[in-house]
């Protein structure tokens, strides 16, 4: 696995096998992790992050889940255990709809059985709404609720750097499927239309490669959806 450094302060680790991509954003002594994969390869991701220096002098870790599916949340517990053993503060954050599912352990939505695994519920400290700010050190990220792939899907917008963590709402030339529980194609179209209005130099999706032409990428997706 080759770590990808996104200046000025983001590390991307591409998901192995069925895992989501995993992102680390560091500011001062605080670290944001966006999604945790299935938990199968957790040690590989955290070993690389540690070797690359992304865990040095960190005292607080916030894990943000872009939505409820197991390939994005299955590693939550092992990540939390790893950091707590290093005496770091660990907090979880997500849109409130995702938080409700994660705290309740609703596997009809989380879908851990598709991966032959078991999801363990845990508290979510920050139950975020559309427009809320999530602060990591000196960095503020705006929460954008983007239902469609799931009801609780949300993106994080790093306005200072024009970077969008897009989860499974937007991929390069593709979008997250809407035929799973709480998915809704009409809601997805509305979410994509809204996201197209943001100024983004780089999209960081839940799977696949980076999105370097944000607006045209979304319009291609919308043309496809509207032609179905």
DRENDO-1510 file (C-alpha; in Angstrom, 1 decimal, always signed):
<recs>
REC; n; res; u; v; w
REC; 1; UNK; +0.0; +0.0; +0.0 .
REC; 2; UNK; +1.4; +3.4; -1.1 .
REC; 3; UNK; +0.4; +6.3; +1.1 .
REC; 4; UNK; -0.8; +9.3; -0.8 .
REC; 5; UNK; +0.0; +12.7; +0.7 .
REC; 6; UNK; -2.5; +15.5; -0.1 .
REC; 7; UNK; -1.0; +18.9; +0.8 .
REC; 8; UNK; -1.0; +20.5; +3.2 .
REC; 9; UNK; -2.2; +18.0; +5.9 .
REC; 10; UNK; -4.0; +14.9; +4.6 .
REC; 11; UNK; -2.9; +11.3; +4.2 .
REC; 12; UNK; -5.0; +9.0; +1.9 .
REC; 13; UNK; -4.8; +5.2; +2.3 .
REC; 14; UNK; -6.6; +3.4; -0.5 .
REC; 15; UNK; -9.0; +0.8; +0.7 .
REC; 16; UNK; -7.8; -2.8; +0.5 .
REC; 17; UNK; -10.2; -5.4; -0.9 .
REC; 18; UNK; -13.7; -4.4; +0.3 .
REC; 19; UNK; -12.6; -1.6; +2.5 .
REC; 20; UNK; -13.4; +2.1; +2.0 .
REC; 21; UNK; -10.6; +4.6; +1.5 .
REC; 22; UNK; -9.3; +5.9; +4.8 .
REC; 23; UNK; -8.2; +9.5; +5.3 .
REC; 24; UNK; -6.1; +11.2; +8.0 .
REC; 25; UNK; -6.1; +14.9; +8.5 .
REC; 26; UNK; -3.8; +16.3; +11.2 .
REC; 27; UNK; -3.8; +19.8; +12.7 .
REC; 28; UNK; -1.6; +20.4; +15.7 .
REC; 29; UNK; -2.1; +17.6; +18.3 .
REC; 30; UNK; -5.5; +16.6; +16.8 .
REC; 31; UNK; -6.2; +14.0; +14.2 .
REC; 32; UNK; -9.3; +13.4; +12.1 .
REC; 33; UNK; -9.9; +10.0; +10.6 .
REC; 34; UNK; -12.5; +9.7; +7.9 .
REC; 35; UNK; -14.0; +6.2; +7.8 .
REC; 36; UNK; -12.3; +3.0; +9.1 .
REC; 37; UNK; -13.0; +0.2; +6.5 .
REC; 38; UNK; -14.2; -3.2; +7.6 .
REC; 39; UNK; -11.6; -3.7; +10.3 .
REC; 40; UNK; -10.0; -6.6; +8.5 .
REC; 41; UNK; -6.8; -4.7; +7.5 .
REC; 42; UNK; -6.8; -2.1; +10.4 .
REC; 43; UNK; -3.3; -2.9; +11.4 .
REC; 44; UNK; -1.9; -2.3; +8.0 .
REC; 45; UNK; -3.5; +1.2; +7.8 .
REC; 46; UNK; -2.4; +2.3; +11.3 .
REC; 47; UNK; +1.1; +0.9; +10.9 .
REC; 48; UNK; +1.6; +2.9; +7.7 .
REC; 49; UNK; +0.1; +6.1; +9.3 .
REC; 50; UNK; +2.5; +5.6; +12.3 .
REC; 51; UNK; +5.5; +4.9; +10.1 .
REC; 52; UNK; +4.8; +8.1; +8.1 .
REC; 53; UNK; +4.6; +10.2; +11.3 .
REC; 54; UNK; +0.9; +11.0; +11.3 .
REC; 55; UNK; +0.3; +9.8; +14.8 .
REC; 56; UNK; +3.2; +11.6; +16.4 .
REC; 57; UNK; +2.3; +14.0; +19.3 .
REC; 58; UNK; -1.4; +13.3; +18.8 .
REC; 59; UNK; -3.6; +13.7; +21.9 .
REC; 60; UNK; -7.1; +13.7; +20.4 .
REC; 61; UNK; -8.6; +11.6; +17.6 .
REC; 62; UNK; -12.0; +12.2; +16.0 .
REC; 63; UNK; -13.3; +9.4; +13.7 .
REC; 64; UNK; -15.9; +10.7; +11.3 .
REC; 65; UNK; -18.1; +8.1; +9.5 .
REC; 66; UNK; -19.4; +9.3; +6.2 .
REC; 67; UNK; -22.4; +6.9; +6.4 .
REC; 68; UNK; -23.6; +3.7; +8.0 .
REC; 69; UNK; -22.3; +0.9; +5.8 .
REC; 70; UNK; -19.9; -1.7; +7.3 .
REC; 71; UNK; -17.2; -1.2; +4.8 .
REC; 72; UNK; -16.8; +2.3; +6.3 .
REC; 73; UNK; -17.5; +1.7; +10.0 .
REC; 74; UNK; -16.4; -1.9; +10.6 .
REC; 75; UNK; -13.0; -0.8; +11.9 .
REC; 76; UNK; -14.4; +1.7; +14.4 .
REC; 77; UNK; -13.8; -0.5; +17.5 .
REC; 78; UNK; -10.3; -1.6; +16.6 .
REC; 79; UNK; -9.2; +1.9; +15.7 .
REC; 80; UNK; -10.7; +3.2; +19.0 .
REC; 81; UNK; -8.9; +0.4; +21.0 .
REC; 82; UNK; -5.6; +1.2; +19.3 .
REC; 83; UNK; -5.7; +4.9; +20.1 .
REC; 84; UNK; -7.0; +4.4; +23.7 .
REC; 85; UNK; -4.1; +2.0; +24.4 .
REC; 86; UNK; -1.8; +4.9; +23.5 .
REC; 87; UNK; -3.8; +7.1; +26.0 .
REC; 88; UNK; -5.3; +9.3; +23.2 .
REC; 89; UNK; -8.8; +10.7; +23.5 .
REC; 90; UNK; -11.1; +9.1; +20.9 .
REC; 91; UNK; -14.4; +10.6; +19.8 .
REC; 92; UNK; -16.8; +9.5; +17.1 .
REC; 93; UNK; -18.7; +11.9; +14.8 .
REC; 94; UNK; -21.3; +11.5; +12.0 .
REC; 95; UNK; -24.6; +12.9; +10.8 .
REC; 96; UNK; -27.3; +12.3; +13.4 .
REC; 97; UNK; -29.1; +9.7; +11.2 .
REC; 98; UNK; -25.9; +7.7; +10.9 .
REC; 99; UNK; -25.2; +8.1; +14.6 .
REC; 100; UNK; -28.6; +6.7; +15.5 .
REC; 101; UNK; -27.9; +3.6; +13.4 .
REC; 102; UNK; -24.4; +3.1; +14.8 .
REC; 103; UNK; -25.5; +3.5; +18.4 .
REC; 104; UNK; -28.5; +1.1; +17.8 .
REC; 105; UNK; -26.5; -1.4; +15.8 .
REC; 106; UNK; -29.2; -1.7; +13.2 .
REC; 107; UNK; -27.7; -4.3; +10.9 .
REC; 108; UNK; -30.5; -4.1; +8.4 .
REC; 109; UNK; -28.8; -0.8; +7.4 .
REC; 110; UNK; -25.2; -1.4; +8.4 .
REC; 111; UNK; -25.0; -4.7; +6.5 .
REC; 112; UNK; -22.1; -6.3; +8.3 .
REC; 113; UNK; -23.5; -9.8; +7.5 .
REC; 114; UNK; -22.6; -9.1; +3.8 .
REC; 115; UNK; -18.9; -9.1; +4.9 .
REC; 116; UNK; -19.2; -12.2; +7.2 .
REC; 117; UNK; -18.5; -9.9; +10.2 .
REC; 118; UNK; -20.3; -8.5; +13.3 .
REC; 119; UNK; -20.8; -4.8; +14.0 .
REC; 120; UNK; -20.5; -3.7; +17.7 .
REC; 121; UNK; -22.5; -0.6; +18.6 .
REC; 122; UNK; -20.7; +2.3; +20.2 .
REC; 123; UNK; -21.6; +5.9; +21.4 .
REC; 124; UNK; -21.2; +8.7; +18.9 .
REC; 125; UNK; -20.3; +12.0; +20.7 .
REC; 126; UNK; -20.9; +14.4; +17.8 .
REC; 127; UNK; -24.4; +13.9; +16.2 .
REC; 128; UNK; -24.1; +16.5; +13.5 .
REC; 129; UNK; -26.6; +18.3; +11.4 .
REC; 130; UNK; -26.3; +19.8; +7.9 .
REC; 131; UNK; -24.2; +23.0; +8.2 .
REC; 132; UNK; -22.5; +22.2; +11.5 .
REC; 133; UNK; -18.7; +22.7; +11.8 .
REC; 134; UNK; -16.4; +19.9; +12.9 .
REC; 135; UNK; -13.2; +21.4; +14.3 .
REC; 136; UNK; -9.9; +19.6; +14.3 .
REC; 137; UNK; -7.1; +21.7; +15.7 .
REC; 138; UNK; -7.2; +24.9; +13.7 .
REC; 139; UNK; -9.1; +23.3; +10.8 .
REC; 140; UNK; -12.9; +23.7; +10.5 .
REC; 141; UNK; -14.8; +21.3; +8.3 .
REC; 142; UNK; -18.4; +21.9; +7.2 .
REC; 143; UNK; -20.9; +19.0; +7.4 .
REC; 144; UNK; -23.1; +18.6; +4.3 .
REC; 145; UNK; -25.9; +16.2; +4.6 .
REC; 146; UNK; -26.2; +14.3; +1.3 .
REC; 147; UNK; -28.9; +11.6; +1.6 .
REC; 148; UNK; -29.3; +9.2; -1.3 .
REC; 149; UNK; -26.8; +6.4; -0.9 .
REC; 150; UNK; -28.1; +6.1; +2.7 .
REC; 151; UNK; -30.3; +8.5; +4.7 .
REC; 152; UNK; -27.3; +9.4; +7.0 .
REC; 153; UNK; -24.8; +10.0; +4.2 .
REC; 154; UNK; -22.7; +13.2; +4.7 .
REC; 155; UNK; -19.7; +14.9; +3.2 .
REC; 156; UNK; -17.1; +17.1; +4.9 .
REC; 157; UNK; -16.0; +20.3; +3.2 .
REC; 158; UNK; -12.6; +21.7; +4.0 .
REC; 159; UNK; -13.2; +25.2; +2.6 .
REC; 160; UNK; -9.8; +26.7; +3.2 .
REC; 161; UNK; -8.2; +24.0; +0.9 .
REC; 162; UNK; -11.3; +23.5; -1.3 .
REC; 163; UNK; -11.3; +19.8; -0.5 .
REC; 164; UNK; -14.4; +17.6; -0.2 .
REC; 165; UNK; -14.6; +14.3; +1.6 .
REC; 166; UNK; -17.4; +12.7; -0.4 .
REC; 167; UNK; -17.9; +9.3; +1.1 .
REC; 168; UNK; -20.0; +7.1; -1.2 .
REC; 169; UNK; -22.1; +10.0; -2.5 .
REC; 170; UNK; -19.6; +10.9; -5.3 .
REC; 171; UNK; -16.9; +8.8; -6.9 .
REC; 172; UNK; -14.8; +9.4; -10.0 .
REC; 173; UNK; -17.4; +9.0; -12.8 .
REC; 174; UNK; -19.7; +7.1; -10.5 .
REC; 175; UNK; -22.0; +7.4; -7.5 .
REC; 176; UNK; -23.1; +5.2; -4.6 .
REC; 177; UNK; -25.9; +2.8; -5.3 .
REC; 178; UNK; -29.3; +3.7; -4.1 .
REC; 179; UNK; -31.0; +0.2; -3.9 .
REC; 180; UNK; -29.9; -0.6; -0.4 .
REC; 181; UNK; -31.9; +0.1; +2.8 .
REC; 182; UNK; -32.6; +3.9; +3.2 .
REC; 183; UNK; -31.2; +4.6; -0.3 .
REC; 184; UNK; -33.2; +7.0; -2.5 .
REC; 185; UNK; -32.3; +7.9; -6.1 .
REC; 186; UNK; -34.3; +11.2; -6.0 .
REC; 187; UNK; -32.6; +12.3; -2.9 .
REC; 188; UNK; -29.2; +11.4; -4.4 .
REC; 189; UNK; -29.9; +13.6; -7.4 .
REC; 190; UNK; -30.8; +16.5; -5.1 .
REC; 191; UNK; -27.6; +15.9; -3.1 .
REC; 192; UNK; -25.5; +15.9; -6.2 .
REC; 193; UNK; -27.1; +19.1; -7.6 .
REC; 194; UNK; -26.3; +20.8; -4.3 .
REC; 195; UNK; -22.7; +19.5; -4.2 .
REC; 196; UNK; -22.1; +20.8; -7.7 .
REC; 197; UNK; -22.4; +24.3; -6.4 .
REC; 198; UNK; -19.3; +24.0; -4.1 .
REC; 199; UNK; -15.9; +25.1; -5.2 .
REC; 200; UNK; -13.8; +22.0; -5.0 .
REC; 201; UNK; -10.2; +21.5; -6.2 .
REC; 202; UNK; -10.1; +17.9; -5.1 .
REC; 203; UNK; -12.7; +15.3; -4.1 .
REC; 204; UNK; -11.7; +12.6; -1.7 .
REC; 205; UNK; -14.2; +9.7; -2.3 .
REC; 206; UNK; -15.0; +6.7; -0.2 .
REC; 207; UNK; -13.7; +4.3; -2.9 .
REC; 208; UNK; -11.5; +4.6; -6.0 .
REC; 209; UNK; -9.3; +7.4; -7.2 .
REC; 210; UNK; -9.3; +11.1; -6.4 .
REC; 211; UNK; -11.7; +13.5; -8.2 .
REC; 212; UNK; -9.8; +16.4; -9.8 .
REC; 213; UNK; -12.6; +17.9; -11.9 .
REC; 214; UNK; -15.4; +18.1; -9.4 .
REC; 215; UNK; -18.1; +20.0; -11.2 .
REC; 216; UNK; -17.9; +18.3; -14.6 .
REC; 217; UNK; -17.6; +14.9; -12.8 .
REC; 218; UNK; -20.9; +15.5; -11.0 .
REC; 219; UNK; -22.7; +16.7; -14.2 .
REC; 220; UNK; -21.6; +13.5; -16.0 .
REC; 221; UNK; -23.1; +11.5; -13.1 .
REC; 222; UNK; -26.3; +13.6; -13.2 .
REC; 223; UNK; -26.6; +13.2; -17.0 .
REC; 224; UNK; -26.4; +9.4; -16.5 .
REC; 225; UNK; -29.0; +9.4; -13.7 .
REC; 226; UNK; -31.4; +11.6; -15.6 .
REC; 227; UNK; -31.1; +9.4; -18.7 .
REC; 228; UNK; -32.1; +6.2; -16.8 .
</recs>
